[in-house]
Amino acid sequence: MGGAGKTQLSLEYCIRMKDSRRFRAIFWLDASSRNTLYGSMETAAKQLLPDRVFDDSEAAVTLVKDVLSSWSEPMATSFR
């Protein structure tokens, strides 16, 4: 459903939530394919732990899931 303004709406929501400081982090994950989702998760992992080196994308995905599941604050996630 291209051209309906989904991306702009999501971006506006993220901007407002960032300004309100209601969330610890907002990650934009491209889930158009498994490879792009894993790439997005690797990017999120590098933001969460910048000094950590990951052996593979599976390790990055596991880390992101573990870190985010340990947070008690609400999370906003946008999938494209």
Secondary structure, DSSP 8 states (H G I E B T S, - for coil): -TTSSHHHHHHHHHHHHHHHT--S-EEEE--SSHHHHHHHHHHHHHHH-TT---SSHHHHHHHHHHHHHH--S--EEEE-
